[in-house]
Amino acid sequence: MSTSHQREGTEAAMASLGWYKSSHSSGDSGQCLEVAPTPGALYVRDSKACGRGPVLCFPVTAWTSFINDVRNDGAV
């Protein structure tokens, strides 16, 4: 499989995830994140990129640890 086919396959896989805008994103100010939770990972992307930009992938354990740290003392 060529690199362009791999990229297309990855883009199709990312598009098929259940993306939704974060409830903490601010209205029309352009500061919007979309998230797609899966059983093993949480994917995050910039909504302004219209599904074409980079996607961050966090293992569920790492994301949970990050959220717990922020909730507990506001710092990571």
N, CA, C and O atoms as a GROMACS GRO file, in nm:
protein
  304
    1MET      N    1   0.086  -0.119   0.000
    1MET     CA    2   0.000   0.000   0.000
    1MET      C    3   0.089   0.124   0.000
    1MET      O    4   0.184   0.132   0.078
    2SER      N    5   0.061   0.216  -0.085
    2SER     CA    6   0.141   0.338  -0.093
    2SER      C    7   0.107   0.432   0.021
    2SER      O    8   0.005   0.416   0.089
    3THR      N    9   0.192   0.529   0.042
    3THR     CA   10   0.172   0.626   0.149
    3THR      C   11   0.041   0.702   0.132
    3THR      O   12  -0.029   0.725   0.231
    4SER      N   13   0.006   0.741   0.011
    4SER     CA   14  -0.119   0.815  -0.010
    4SER      C   15  -0.240   0.728   0.023
    4SER      O   16  -0.338   0.778   0.077
    5HIS      N   17  -0.234   0.598  -0.008
    5HIS     CA   18  -0.344   0.508   0.028
    5HIS      C   19  -0.351   0.489   0.179
    5HIS      O   20  -0.460   0.481   0.235
    6GLN      N   21  -0.237   0.482   0.244
    6GLN     CA   22  -0.235   0.470   0.390
    6GLN      C   23  -0.298   0.593   0.453
    6GLN      O   24  -0.378   0.582   0.546
    7ARG      N   25  -0.263   0.711   0.402
    7ARG     CA   26  -0.318   0.836   0.454
    7ARG      C   27  -0.469   0.839   0.435
    7ARG      O   28  -0.542   0.877   0.526
    8GLU      N   29  -0.515   0.800   0.317
    8GLU     CA   30  -0.659   0.798   0.290
    8GLU      C   31  -0.731   0.702   0.383
    8GLU      O   32  -0.840   0.732   0.431
    9GLY      N   33  -0.671   0.586   0.408
    9GLY     CA   34  -0.730   0.489   0.500
    9GLY      C   35  -0.738   0.544   0.641
    9GLY      O   36  -0.838   0.525   0.711
   10THR      N   37  -0.633   0.612   0.684
   10THR     CA   38  -0.630   0.671   0.817
   10THR      C   39  -0.733   0.782   0.828
   10THR      O   40  -0.804   0.792   0.928
   11GLU      N   41  -0.743   0.866   0.725
   11GLU     CA   42  -0.841   0.975   0.726
   11GLU      C   43  -0.983   0.919   0.731
   11GLU      O   44  -1.068   0.972   0.801
   12ALA      N   45  -1.007   0.811   0.657
   12ALA     CA   46  -1.140   0.749   0.658
   12ALA      C   47  -1.171   0.691   0.796
   12ALA      O   48  -1.283   0.704   0.845
   13ALA      N   49  -1.071   0.629   0.858
   13ALA     CA   50  -1.090   0.573   0.993
   13ALA      C   51  -1.119   0.685   1.093
   13ALA      O   52  -1.206   0.670   1.179
   14MET      N   53  -1.047   0.796   1.083
   14MET     CA   54  -1.069   0.909   1.174
   14MET      C   55  -1.207   0.970   1.153
   14MET      O   56  -1.273   1.008   1.249
   15ALA      N   57  -1.250   0.978   1.029
   15ALA     CA   58  -1.381   1.036   0.997
   15ALA      C   59  -1.494   0.949   1.052
   15ALA      O   60  -1.602   1.000   1.084
   16SER      N   61  -1.470   0.819   1.062
   16SER     CA   62  -1.576   0.729   1.107
   16SER      C   63  -1.594   0.728   1.258
   16SER      O   64  -1.690   0.671   1.309
   17LEU      N   65  -1.503   0.791   1.330
   17LEU     CA   66  -1.518   0.798   1.476
   17LEU      C   67  -1.635   0.890   1.512
   17LEU      O   68  -1.672   0.977   1.432
   18GLY      N   69  -1.691   0.872   1.628
   18GLY     CA   70  -1.802   0.956   1.672
   18GLY      C   71  -1.755   1.088   1.730
   18GLY      O   72  -1.749   1.104   1.852
   19TRP      N   73  -1.720   1.182   1.643
   19TRP     CA   74  -1.667   1.312   1.686
   19TRP      C   75  -1.780   1.400   1.740
   19TRP      O   76  -1.890   1.402   1.686
   20TYR      N   77  -1.750   1.474   1.846
   20TYR     CA   78  -1.841   1.577   1.893
   20TYR      C   79  -1.761   1.691   1.953
   20TYR      O   80  -1.649   1.673   2.000
   21LYS      N   81  -1.821   1.809   1.950
   21LYS     CA   82  -1.753   1.928   2.000
   21LYS      C   83  -1.753   1.926   2.152
   21LYS      O   84  -1.854   1.893   2.215
   22SER      N   85  -1.640   1.959   2.209
   22SER     CA   86  -1.627   1.963   2.353
   22SER      C   87  -1.725   2.063   2.413
   22SER      O   88  -1.744   2.171   2.359
   23SER      N   89  -1.785   2.026   2.525
   23SER     CA   90  -1.878   2.117   2.592
   23SER      C   91  -1.805   2.238   2.650
   23SER      O   92  -1.869   2.338   2.686
   24HIS      N   93  -1.673   2.231   2.658
   24HIS     CA   94  -1.594   2.343   2.711
   24HIS      C   95  -1.542   2.434   2.601
   24HIS      O   96  -1.473   2.532   2.629
   25SER      N   97  -1.574   2.404   2.477
   25SER     CA   98  -1.532   2.492   2.367
   25SER      C   99  -1.618   2.617   2.372
   25SER      O  100  -1.736   2.612   2.406
   26SER      N  101  -1.557   2.729   2.338
   26SER     CA  102  -1.629   2.856   2.349
   26SER      C  103  -1.696   2.892   2.218
   26SER      O  104  -1.630   2.904   2.115
   27GLY      N  105  -1.826   2.910   2.221
   27GLY     CA  106  -1.910   2.957   2.112
   27GLY      C  107  -1.846   2.978   1.978
   27GLY      O  108  -1.799   2.882   1.916
   28ASP      N  109  -1.844   3.103   1.931
   28ASP     CA  110  -1.791   3.135   1.799
   28ASP      C  111  -1.653   3.199   1.805
   28ASP      O  112  -1.610   3.261   1.708
   29SER      N  113  -1.583   3.183   1.916
   29SER     CA  114  -1.453   3.249   1.928
   29SER      C  115  -1.342   3.174   1.856
   29SER      O  116  -1.228   3.220   1.853
   30GLY      N  117  -1.375   3.060   1.796
   30GLY     CA  118  -1.274   2.986   1.723
   30GLY      C  119  -1.190   2.893   1.807
   30GLY      O  120  -1.098   2.829   1.756
   31GLN      N  121  -1.220   2.883   1.936
   31GLN     CA  122  -1.145   2.795   2.024
   31GLN      C  123  -1.227   2.668   2.048
   31GLN      O  124  -1.282   2.648   2.156
   32CYS      N  125  -1.234   2.583   1.946
   32CYS     CA  126  -1.320   2.466   1.954
   32CYS      C  127  -1.240   2.338   1.936
   32CYS      O  128  -1.160   2.325   1.844
   33LEU      N  129  -1.265   2.245   2.024
   33LEU     CA  130  -1.207   2.112   2.013
   33LEU      C  131  -1.316   2.012   1.986
   33LEU      O  132  -1.430   2.027   2.031
   34GLU      N  133  -1.281   1.909   1.912
   34GLU     CA  134  -1.371   1.796   1.893
   34GLU      C  135  -1.302   1.675   1.954
   34GLU      O  136  -1.180   1.660   1.945
   35VAL      N  137  -1.380   1.590   2.016
   35VAL     CA  138  -1.326   1.469   2.077
   35VAL      C  139  -1.401   1.347   2.024
   35VAL      O  140  -1.517   1.356   1.986
   36ALA      N  141  -1.331   1.236   2.023
   36ALA     CA  142  -1.391   1.109   1.982
   36ALA      C  143  -1.342   1.002   2.079
   36ALA      O  144  -1.230   0.953   2.066
   37PRO      N  145  -1.425   0.966   2.175
   37PRO     CA  146  -1.384   0.862   2.270
   37PRO      C  147  -1.402   0.723   2.209
   37PRO      O  148  -1.499   0.697   2.138
   38THR      N  149  -1.308   0.634   2.237
   38THR     CA  150  -1.318   0.494   2.200
   38THR      C  151  -1.286   0.414   2.326
   38THR      O  152  -1.240   0.472   2.424
   39PRO      N  153  -1.308   0.285   2.327
   39PRO     CA  154  -1.280   0.208   2.448
   39PRO      C  155  -1.136   0.218   2.497
   39PRO      O  156  -1.112   0.212   2.618
   40GLY      N  157  -1.039   0.233   2.408
   40GLY     CA  158  -0.899   0.235   2.450
   40GLY      C  159  -0.830   0.368   2.442
   40GLY      O  160  -0.718   0.382   2.491
   41ALA      N  161  -0.895   0.469   2.380
   41ALA     CA  162  -0.827   0.596   2.358
   41ALA      C  163  -0.928   0.709   2.344
   41ALA      O  164  -1.046   0.687   2.320
   42LEU      N  165  -0.876   0.830   2.361
   42LEU     CA  166  -0.955   0.950   2.336
   42LEU      C  167  -0.880   1.030   2.230
   42LEU      O  168  -0.762   1.061   2.246
   43TYR      N  169  -0.949   1.064   2.122
   43TYR     CA  170  -0.890   1.140   2.011
   43TYR      C  171  -0.937   1.284   2.022
   43TYR      O  172  -1.053   1.310   2.056
   44VAL      N  173  -0.847   1.378   1.994
   44VAL     CA  174  -0.876   1.521   2.004
   44VAL      C  175  -0.828   1.589   1.876
   44VAL      O  176  -0.718   1.560   1.828
   45ARG      N  177  -0.910   1.680   1.822
   45ARG     CA  178  -0.869   1.756   1.705
   45ARG      C  179  -0.929   1.896   1.712
   45ARG      O  180  -1.022   1.922   1.788
   46ASP      N  181  -0.873   1.985   1.631
   46ASP     CA  182  -0.920   2.122   1.619
   46ASP      C  183  -1.038   2.124   1.522
   46ASP      O  184  -1.024   2.081   1.408
   47SER      N  185  -1.152   2.173   1.566
   47SER     CA  186  -1.271   2.171   1.480
   47SER      C  187  -1.257   2.262   1.359
   47SER      O  188  -1.324   2.241   1.259
   48LYS      N  189  -1.171   2.364   1.367
   48LYS     CA  190  -1.153   2.456   1.254
   48LYS      C  191  -1.086   2.388   1.135
   48LYS      O  192  -1.095   2.438   1.023
   49ALA      N  193  -1.019   2.276   1.158
   49ALA     CA  194  -0.947   2.207   1.050
   49ALA      C  195  -1.041   2.122   0.965
   49ALA      O  196  -0.997   2.061   0.867
   50CYS      N  197  -1.168   2.116   1.001
   50CYS     CA  198  -1.269   2.044   0.922
   50CYS      C  199  -1.230   1.899   0.894
   50CYS      O  200  -1.253   1.848   0.785
   51GLY      N  201  -1.170   1.834   0.993
   51GLY     CA  202  -1.134   1.694   0.979
   51GLY      C  203  -1.008   1.667   0.899
   51GLY      O  204  -0.976   1.552   0.870
   52ARG      N  205  -0.935   1.772   0.863
   52ARG     CA  206  -0.815   1.754   0.781
   52ARG      C  207  -0.686   1.780   0.858
   52ARG      O  208  -0.577   1.758   0.805
   53GLY      N  209  -0.697   1.826   0.978
   53GLY     CA  210  -0.578   1.859   1.055
   53GLY      C  211  -0.528   1.742   1.137
   53GLY      O  212  -0.579   1.630   1.128
   54PRO      N  213  -0.426   1.769   1.218
   54PRO     CA  214  -0.370   1.663   1.301
   54PRO      C  215  -0.469   1.618   1.408
   54PRO      O  216  -0.557   1.693   1.450
   55VAL      N  217  -0.452   1.495   1.450
   55VAL     CA  218  -0.534   1.436   1.554
   55VAL      C  219  -0.441   1.386   1.664
   55VAL      O  220  -0.344   1.316   1.637
   56LEU      N  221  -0.472   1.423   1.788
   56LEU     CA  222  -0.396   1.373   1.902
   56LEU      C  223  -0.469   1.251   1.957
   56LEU      O  224  -0.592   1.250   1.963
   57CYS      N  225  -0.394   1.150   1.996
   57CYS     CA  226  -0.451   1.028   2.052
   57CYS      C  227  -0.394   1.006   2.190
   57CYS      O  228  -0.272   0.999   2.208
   58PHE      N  229  -0.482   0.996   2.290
   58PHE     CA  230  -0.440   0.973   2.428
   58PHE      C  231  -0.494   0.839   2.476
   58PHE      O  232  -0.615   0.816   2.467
   59PRO      N  233  -0.409   0.750   2.526
   59PRO     CA  234  -0.461   0.629   2.587
   59PRO      C  235  -0.555   0.666   2.701
   59PRO      O  236  -0.533   0.767   2.769
   60VAL      N  237  -0.658   0.588   2.722
   60VAL     CA  238  -0.757   0.619   2.826
   60VAL      C  239  -0.690   0.638   2.962
   60VAL      O  240  -0.728   0.728   3.037
   61THR      N  241  -0.593   0.556   2.995
   61THR     CA  242  -0.527   0.568   3.126
   61THR      C  243  -0.454   0.701   3.140
   61THR      O  244  -0.456   0.762   3.247
   62ALA      N  245  -0.388   0.746   3.033
   62ALA     CA  246  -0.317   0.874   3.037
   62ALA      C  247  -0.415   0.990   3.048
   62ALA      O  248  -0.392   1.083   3.125
   63TRP      N  249  -0.525   0.985   2.972
   63TRP     CA  250  -0.626   1.092   2.976
   63TRP      C  251  -0.689   1.099   3.115
   63TRP      O  252  -0.707   1.208   3.170
   64THR      N  253  -0.723   0.984   3.170
   64THR     CA  254  -0.785   0.979   3.304
   64THR      C  255  -0.690   1.037   3.408
   64THR      O  256  -0.733   1.113   3.495
   65SER      N  257  -0.564   1.002   3.401
   65SER     CA  258  -0.465   1.055   3.493
   65SER      C  259  -0.454   1.207   3.480
   65SER      O  260  -0.448   1.278   3.581
   66PHE      N  261  -0.450   1.258   3.358
   66PHE     CA  262  -0.443   1.402   3.333
   66PHE      C  263  -0.565   1.473   3.395
   66PHE      O  264  -0.550   1.572   3.466
   67ILE      N  265  -0.684   1.422   3.367
   67ILE     CA  266  -0.806   1.484   3.419
   67ILE      C  267  -0.808   1.481   3.571
   67ILE      O  268  -0.844   1.580   3.634
   68ASN      N  269  -0.768   1.370   3.630
   68ASN     CA  270  -0.764   1.361   3.777
   68ASN      C  271  -0.666   1.461   3.836
   68ASN      O  272  -0.695   1.523   3.938
   69ASP      N  273  -0.550   1.477   3.774
   69ASP     CA  274  -0.451   1.574   3.823
   69ASP      C  275  -0.506   1.716   3.816
   69ASP      O  276  -0.490   1.793   3.910
   70VAL      N  277  -0.571   1.750   3.707
   70VAL     CA  278  -0.628   1.884   3.692
   70VAL      C  279  -0.738   1.906   3.796
   70VAL      O  280  -0.744   2.012   3.859
   71ARG      N  281  -0.823   1.809   3.814
   71ARG     CA  282  -0.932   1.822   3.912
   71ARG      C  283  -0.881   1.834   4.054
   71ARG      O  284  -0.939   1.906   4.135
   72ASN      N  285  -0.774   1.764   4.086
   72ASN     CA  286  -0.723   1.761   4.222
   72ASN      C  287  -0.649   1.887   4.265
   72ASN      O  288  -0.667   1.934   4.377
   73ASP      N  289  -0.567   1.941   4.176
   73ASP     CA  290  -0.494   2.061   4.218
   73ASP      C  291  -0.478   2.165   4.109
   73ASP      O  292  -0.407   2.264   4.129
   74GLY      N  293  -0.541   2.145   3.997
   74GLY     CA  294  -0.538   2.246   3.892
   74GLY      C  295  -0.409   2.255   3.815
   74GLY      O  296  -0.395   2.342   3.729
   75ALA      N  297  -0.315   2.167   3.843
   75ALA     CA  298  -0.188   2.169   3.772
   75ALA      C  299  -0.149   2.027   3.734
   75ALA      O  300  -0.191   1.930   3.797
   76VAL      N  301  -0.070   2.019   3.632
   76VAL     CA  302  -0.026   1.886   3.588
   76VAL      C  303   0.121   1.871   3.618
   76VAL      O  304   0.179   1.766   3.589
   0.00000   0.00000   0.00000
